[in-house]
């Protein structure tokens, strides 16, 4: 006896997979930006003053 709701589960699983892939991709882009120091440039010296 086939499950009548199986198609709905496939759609939910596909959307969940795509959202996880998008989230991981965004995280990797953010880590790459932090690593390359995109916003401030790699050669600008930062001084911390108290």
Order of alpha helices (4+ residues) and beta strands (2+ residues): alpha
